[in-house]
Structures are given as C-alpha cells and as structure tokens.
Amino acid sequence: MKIKLFFVHPKNYGNMMMAASFITYFTNILENKYRDLPEFYVDVLDDYELELVRKSLPAGIKVYRENLFNRKRRGVFGKLQKAVFIPYEIYYNIKNYDACVLLGGDCISQYYSRQVFISNMLKLHFIAKRNIVLAPGQTMGPFHGYAIRLVKWAMKDCFIYARDHDCYLYIKNNFDFENLFEARDLAALDIPYQNNRQIVQDTLNKYIGNREYITIVPSGANFQYTPDTEHYVEEYVKIIENTLEHTRFDVLLLAHVIHTNTSNDKVIVDQIADKISGRFKGRLTIIDSLILPYEARILLGNGQYTITGRMHAAVSSINMGVPAICLSYSVKYKGVIGDVYGMNDYILQCRGADAWQGDRVYTTIVEMQKELYKNKDRIQKALVEKNVNVKKLSLWQIEDIVDRIAQYVSDKNNEKAVRELMKNEKFR
C-alpha cells in the first residue's frame, strides 16, 4: 500500500512529531489488522531531510522521497517551476498512490503564503476527484473573501478531521462537507523514543545535564505577532531575565522550527541570547541548531514548565505532563491548548503591534508564571487526566483512516478485477 504524505517538514519539530506519530501508528494498525505494510512517500526537499524523517521513526518502516522536481529552488524560477508542474503533480498523485494524506496542522489557512494556499487547493480538488484524500489533525480557517469559496470547491471530496471542537463547529457551520469528524492533534500522541529511558537520559546529559530548568521557545515567525522585531526581542529578553532573577531555575532557550528563512527560530533565539545580561549567561542554555524531534520532546517534557510562541512546543510539554504558557497569534492555540486541556488562563493573545505596546506582554507573562507555579501540582494532575482522552481521540482518527483506505483499496482492486474479467469475456 503506497501512501503519499503532504506537508512534511523535518526541520519543524512539531510537524515532524505529527508525521512520526501518524506513520508509526498507521503502520502498526495496518499490519496488525490487515496484515499489510505501507510505503510512505513524503514531499521533503532532499535526501538529508528524508534521513531526518527516517531517524525519527522505528527501524523497518519504509519511507521514500517523492522526487518529482527540485523543491529547493526558490525565487521566480522556483515559483514558475512549481506552477508548471501542478498538472503533472496532480496526475502523479492520482496514478501512483493508493491514498493521499494531508499531514495535520494549519497549512490550510490564510496565515501563510497566498500563492501556496491557492496552489494547494487547486491540487487537492483534482486529486480528490480520482483518489481518496484524508486530512487528519487539522485547524482550518478562519477564511475570508475568495478563500471561503475556494475551500468549499477544493475540499468537498476530502475526509477532514478537525483537531479541536471550535474548528469542527466552524467547518460544520460554514462548509457543506459530508466527511467531517472531530479528533485531536496528531502530536498529542507519544512519538517513537520519547519514553526510552536510555535515550531520555542520554538526551538530558547531552544538552542540559542535571540542572532544573524552564524551557522558553520564541517563535521566529515574529511577523505574525508584530512588525516591530526589536520590541519583540526585548520583551523575550525581559521575560528570560526576570525568570532567572526571581526563580532558582535555569532557562533552556530552544529553537523549535529551523526549516524556513522567513520564520527561522534560530534567528530570533540568537538575537535574544545576544541581549541577555552577562551575569545570567551561566544559567542560560541555548539550542539553536537542529536536533531530532524526540530529543526536543524529551527536553520540553523534563522542564518545570514551558513558555512558547510555537504551539507544538506546548503540545509536547503537555503530552509529558508539563504545563505551558502560550503566546498566541492564531485560533489554534485556544482550540488545541486552551479548550482541549483547560489552559485558556495561560494563553496570551498577542497578535498585532498594539498587543506589544509598553510592557504588556512581559508583565502578563510574568503574572501567568506566578499563577502557574502556585497551581502547578493541580494543573499537572489535570493534564495527565486529560491526556488519556486526548490520545484516544487522536488515535481514533488514525484507526479510522486506516479502515477507510483499506476499504477504498479493496473496492478499487475489486473494480479492476471485474473490468479484467469483462475484458477477457469480451475476447473469448
């Protein structure tokens, strides 16, 4: 069984955690229930990224790179190449795969590139006409203007699994989709190696030692928050220095996304680190180079708590029972973290320049830290309890997808057998 996976970005830890959980659980379910082994084809940029995917998975799972064209090419020629290849890419995905899966997240939204959004919708519409297309763990929208009609047209034949209740209701109330289900984020599931005691110990020894720490994950997509990069950096500097000044814990400054020039966390992390006072440097650990997704999860899951502008850093922390404070630019934070885990009191909506005026972000986050630490035991207990049902619902969508693809492939094979039989009868 050949499965195409769209939107795989191995240098984005959250995205790769979703991919690792989906691929691993899908493989196990398909093998145990249908005695079949899948092959996964991913749209990574090069063989190096493919190797990162393979290192994140258990040995023996078959994953390959879909090498249709040079995905690394940028600029005008890169855009032209991708546009020219759209018809062939549609044809290829229909003819060469048993199913197409859109890896969860918020790629189907207007927060990012308009050109990419439109081209993705175009491809999905025509692929879904001739092949089964499933979209687990999604935050879709909110959409405005032309995008509402485009999404209705493009995704009406897809199977969509919303990762929170608000998103499910939004899609249900605004789009006439027959195959819509409520699920949870794919990264809410355990990923390979995160619970391996030796790997956990080796990871902690390698990066942080035996120190107690608070993890801070600034988003390199600072343009989603404010156009004032200087003030954005200053607010994080104040949060970090206040944390080091008023707690006994060290700070781990972690870059969580390193796959893009326009929102590379490393750039912001390095700017923040340069401005930290010298008297705090000895208590600050910086990880701004690429590590493996399970290493990132282990680090996030062994801190005291997490402060993050990357939503999946919060998902990883909570998966391991560690509370998180979120700086939000999108509805996904409220839906996936706030409503699902009961953490709305620890989400600061700070999209737009006005939200960053004065010291509002810094002072609000400091107050959230105080409140969280005071109630930490109660919050952790609640997170552990909620994780049980969240993981069940996240796993259910993969089980449902396996069943639907297996049925689709069986029906397609039966139809093919009937056609061959009829053809043979005709020429007798």
C-alpha positions in Angstrom: 0.0 0.0 0.0 1.5 3.3 -1.1 0.6 6.4 0.9 1.5 10.0 -0.1 2.1 12.3 2.9 1.8 16.1 2.1 3.3 18.9 4.2 6.2 17.0 5.9 8.8 19.5 7.2 11.5 17.6 9.2 13.2 20.8 10.4 9.9 21.8 12.2 9.8 19.7 15.3 6.0 20.0 15.7 5.4 19.0 12.1 7.8 16.0 12.4 6.2 14.9 15.6 2.8 14.7 13.8 4.5 12.8 11.0 6.2 10.4 13.3 3.1 9.6 15.2 0.9 9.2 12.1 3.4 7.0 10.3 4.2 4.8 13.3 0.6 4.2 14.4 -0.7 3.8 10.9 1.9 1.1 10.2 1.2 -0.8 13.4 -2.6 -0.7 12.9 -2.4 -1.7 9.2 0.0 -4.6 9.9 -2.0 -5.9 12.9 -5.5 -5.5 11.4 -5.0 -6.1 7.7 -1.6 -7.9 7.5 -0.3 -5.3 5.1 2.8 -3.0 5.3 2.6 0.5 3.9 5.1 2.5 2.0 5.1 6.3 2.7 6.2 8.9 0.1 7.0 12.4 1.6 7.4 15.8 -0.1 10.7 16.6 1.7 13.2 18.9 0.0 16.2 16.5 -0.3 17.8 13.2 0.9 19.1 14.9 4.1 15.5 15.7 5.1 14.5 12.2 4.2 17.2 10.9 6.6 15.8 13.1 9.4 12.4 11.6 8.9 13.8 8.0 9.0 15.8 8.8 12.2 12.6 9.9 13.8 10.9 6.5 13.2 11.3 2.9 14.3 13.6 0.8 12.2 12.0 -1.0 9.3 9.3 1.5 8.3 9.5 2.2 4.6 9.7 5.9 3.8 10.8 7.4 0.5 11.2 10.9 -1.0 8.8 11.9 -3.8 11.3 13.3 -6.2 9.2 14.9 -8.9 11.1 18.2 -9.3 13.6 20.4 -7.4 11.6 21.6 -4.4 14.5 23.5 -3.1 14.5 26.1 -5.9 13.4 29.5 -4.7 12.6 32.8 -6.3 10.8 33.5 -9.6 12.1 30.3 -11.3 11.2 28.2 -8.3 7.6 29.5 -8.3 7.4 29.1 -12.1 8.6 25.5 -11.9 6.1 24.6 -9.2 3.3 26.2 -11.2 4.2 24.4 -14.4 4.4 21.0 -12.6 1.0 21.3 -11.0 -0.9 19.3 -13.7 1.8 16.6 -13.6 1.8 16.5 -9.8 -2.0 16.0 -9.8 -1.7 13.2 -12.3 1.2 11.6 -10.4 -0.6 11.6 -7.1 -3.7 10.0 -8.7 -1.9 7.3 -10.5 0.9 6.3 -8.2 -0.6 6.2 -4.7 -3.3 4.3 -3.0 -4.2 7.3 -0.8 -3.1 10.8 -0.1 -2.9 12.2 3.4 -2.5 15.9 4.3 -0.5 16.0 7.5 -2.2 17.9 10.2 -1.6 21.5 11.3 -2.8 24.8 10.0 -1.4 24.7 6.4 -5.0 25.1 5.2 -5.4 28.6 6.4 -4.7 32.2 5.3 -2.0 32.8 7.9 0.8 32.0 5.4 1.6 32.3 1.7 -1.4 33.1 -0.6 0.3 31.5 -3.6 1.0 28.2 -1.7 -2.6 28.2 -0.3 -4.2 28.6 -3.8 -1.9 26.1 -5.5 -2.6 23.5 -2.7 -6.3 24.0 -3.0 -6.1 23.5 -6.8 -4.1 20.3 -6.4 -6.4 18.9 -3.7 -9.6 19.5 -5.7 -8.4 17.4 -8.7 -6.6 14.7 -6.7 -9.7 14.1 -4.5 -11.8 13.6 -7.6 -9.8 10.5 -8.6 -8.2 9.3 -5.3 -9.0 9.2 -1.6 -7.7 12.3 0.3 -7.7 12.4 4.1 -6.7 15.3 6.3 -6.1 14.3 9.9 -5.4 16.7 12.8 -6.4 19.9 11.0 -7.0 23.5 12.1 -8.8 25.1 9.1 -9.5 28.8 8.8 -10.8 31.2 9.7 -11.2 32.1 6.0 -12.2 35.4 4.4 -13.2 36.6 0.9 -12.3 34.4 -2.0 -10.8 31.6 0.3 -14.3 30.5 1.5 -15.5 29.6 -2.0 -12.1 28.1 -2.9 -12.0 25.8 0.2 -15.6 24.7 -0.5 -14.7 23.8 -4.0 -11.4 22.2 -3.3 -12.1 20.0 -0.2 -15.7 18.8 -0.7 -14.5 15.3 -1.5 -11.9 15.1 1.3 -12.2 13.4 4.7 -11.4 16.1 7.3 -10.5 15.5 10.9 -10.6 18.8 12.9 -8.3 18.8 15.9 -10.5 20.8 18.3 -14.2 21.4 18.9 -14.2 25.1 17.8 -12.6 24.2 14.5 -15.0 21.3 14.0 -18.0 23.6 14.6 -16.5 26.3 12.3 -16.1 23.9 9.4 -19.5 22.3 10.1 -21.4 25.6 10.2 -19.6 27.2 7.2 -18.9 24.4 4.8 -21.1 21.7 3.4 -18.6 18.8 3.9 -20.1 15.4 4.2 -17.0 13.7 5.7 -16.1 15.9 8.7 -15.0 14.5 12.0 -13.7 15.8 15.4 -10.4 14.5 16.5 -7.3 15.8 18.2 -3.8 16.9 17.3 -1.6 14.1 15.9 1.4 15.3 18.0 -0.7 14.7 21.2 0.3 11.0 20.8 3.5 9.6 22.1 6.2 9.6 19.5 9.0 7.0 19.0 11.8 7.0 21.5 10.4 9.6 23.9 9.8 7.0 26.6 13.1 5.1 26.1 14.9 5.6 29.4 18.4 5.3 28.0 17.6 7.8 25.2 15.9 10.2 27.7 19.0 10.1 30.0 21.4 10.5 27.1 19.5 13.5 25.7 19.3 15.3 29.1 23.0 14.6 29.8 24.0 15.9 26.3 22.0 19.1 26.4 21.2 20.2 29.9 22.9 17.9 32.5 21.3 17.6 35.9 20.1 21.2 36.1 16.5 22.1 36.7 15.2 24.5 34.0 12.3 26.3 32.4 12.1 26.0 28.6 11.4 29.1 26.5 10.6 28.8 22.8 10.4 32.1 21.0 8.8 32.0 17.6 10.8 33.0 14.6 7.5 33.9 12.9 7.6 37.2 14.7 5.9 39.0 11.8 2.7 37.0 12.9 2.9 38.9 16.2 4.2 42.4 15.4 6.2 44.2 12.7 8.5 45.6 15.5 11.2 42.9 15.7 13.3 45.0 18.1 10.5 45.3 20.7 9.5 41.6 20.2 13.1 40.6 21.1 13.2 43.0 24.1 10.0 41.5 25.6 11.5 38.0 25.5 14.8 39.3 27.0 12.9 40.8 29.9 10.9 37.5 30.4 14.1 35.5 30.5 16.0 37.8 32.8 13.1 38.1 35.2 12.8 34.3 35.2 16.5 33.9 36.1 16.4 36.7 38.6 13.3 35.5 40.6 13.4 31.7 40.3 16.1 29.2 41.2 15.7 27.5 37.7 18.0 27.8 34.7 16.5 28.7 31.3 16.7 26.5 28.2 16.2 28.7 25.1 15.1 26.3 22.3 14.6 26.9 18.6 11.7 24.7 17.5 11.5 25.5 13.8 14.6 25.8 11.6 13.2 24.9 8.2 12.5 28.3 6.6 14.2 31.6 6.0 11.2 33.7 6.9 10.3 32.2 10.3 13.5 30.6 11.5 13.5 30.4 15.3 17.3 30.3 15.3 17.5 33.9 14.1 15.3 35.2 16.9 16.9 32.9 19.5 20.3 34.3 18.7 19.1 37.9 18.8 17.6 37.3 22.2 20.7 35.5 23.5 22.9 38.3 22.4 21.0 40.8 24.6 20.9 38.7 27.8 22.9 40.3 30.6 26.3 38.7 31.1 25.5 37.9 34.7 22.8 35.4 33.6 24.8 33.7 30.8 26.0 30.9 33.0 22.4 29.8 33.7 21.2 30.0 30.1 21.4 27.0 27.7 20.8 27.7 24.0 19.8 25.1 21.5 19.6 26.8 18.1 20.8 24.0 15.9 18.9 21.1 14.5 18.2 18.2 16.9 15.8 15.3 16.5 12.1 15.7 17.3 12.1 13.2 20.1 15.1 15.0 21.6 13.1 18.2 21.5 10.1 16.5 23.2 12.3 15.0 25.9 13.8 18.4 26.7 10.3 20.0 26.7 8.9 17.2 28.8 11.5 17.4 31.5 11.5 21.1 32.3 9.5 22.8 35.1 7.2 24.4 32.6 7.3 25.9 29.1 6.8 29.4 27.7 6.3 29.2 24.0 5.3 31.0 20.8 5.3 27.7 19.0 2.1 25.7 19.7 3.6 22.3 19.3 6.1 23.0 21.9 3.1 23.3 24.2 1.7 20.1 22.9 4.9 18.2 23.6 5.2 19.6 27.1 1.6 18.7 27.9 2.0 15.3 26.4 4.6 14.7 29.1 2.6 16.3 31.9 4.4 19.7 31.9 2.3 22.9 31.8 2.8 25.5 29.1 2.2 29.2 28.8 1.5 30.3 25.2 2.0 33.5 23.3 -0.7 33.2 20.6 -1.2 34.6 17.1 -3.9 32.2 15.9 -7.1 30.5 16.9 -5.3 27.2 17.1 -3.8 28.0 20.5 -7.3 28.4 22.1 -8.7 25.4 20.3 -5.8 22.9 20.7 -4.3 24.0 24.0 -6.8 26.2 25.8 -10.1 24.4 25.3 -8.8 20.8 25.0 -6.6 20.9 28.0 -8.3 23.7 30.0 -5.4 26.0 29.7 -7.0 29.2 28.5 -5.8 31.2 31.5 -2.3 30.6 30.3 -2.7 31.8 26.7 -1.9 35.4 25.9 -3.4 36.6 22.6 -0.8 39.0 21.3 -1.2 39.2 17.5 -0.8 42.8 16.3 1.5 45.7 17.1 -0.9 47.1 19.7 -0.6 44.0 21.9 3.2 44.6 22.2 3.0 48.2 23.3 4.7 49.1 26.5 5.5 46.1 28.7 2.1 44.3 28.3 3.5 41.0 27.0 6.3 40.9 29.6 4.1 41.8 32.6 1.3 39.5 31.6 3.6 36.5 31.1 5.3 37.2 34.4 1.9 37.1 36.2 1.0 33.9 34.4 4.3 32.4 35.5 3.5 33.2 39.2 0.0 31.8 38.9 1.1 28.7 37.1 3.8 27.9 39.6 1.4 28.4 42.5 -1.0 25.9 41.0 1.5 23.6 39.2 0.6 20.4 41.1 -3.1 20.8 40.4 -2.5 21.7 36.7 -0.2 18.8 36.1 -2.7 16.3 37.6 -5.4 17.7 35.4 -3.2 17.5 32.3 -2.4 13.8 33.0 -6.1 13.0 33.2 -7.0 15.0 30.1 -4.2 13.4 28.1 -5.9 10.0 28.3 -9.0 11.1 26.3 -7.0 13.3 24.0 -4.7 10.5 23.0 -7.7 8.2 22.5 -9.4 10.7 20.1 -6.1 11.4 18.3 -5.5 7.6 17.8 -9.1 7.0 16.7 -8.6 9.2 13.6 -5.6 7.1 12.5 -7.6 3.9 13.0 -10.5 5.4 11.0 -8.1 6.5 8.3 -6.6 3.0 8.1 -10.0 1.4 7.7 -11.2 3.9 5.1 -8.0 3.5 3.0 -8.1 -0.3 3.3 -11.8 -0.3 2.1 -11.0 2.1 -0.7 -8.1 0.0 -1.9 -10.2 -3.2 -1.7 -13.0 -1.7 -3.6 -10.6 -0.4 -6.3 -9.0 -3.8 -6.6 -12.4 -5.4 -7.0 -13.4 -3.0 -9.7 -10.2 -3.6 -11.5 -10.7 -7.4 -11.3 -14.3 -7.1 -12.7 -13.0 -4.9 -15.6 -10.4 -7.5 -16.4 -12.9 -10.3 -16.2 -15.3 -8.4 -18.5 -12.4 -7.7 -20.9 -11.4 -11.4 -21.0 -15.1 -12.4 -21.6 -15.3 -10.0 -24.4 -12.4 -11.5 -26.3 -13.4 -15.2 -25.8 
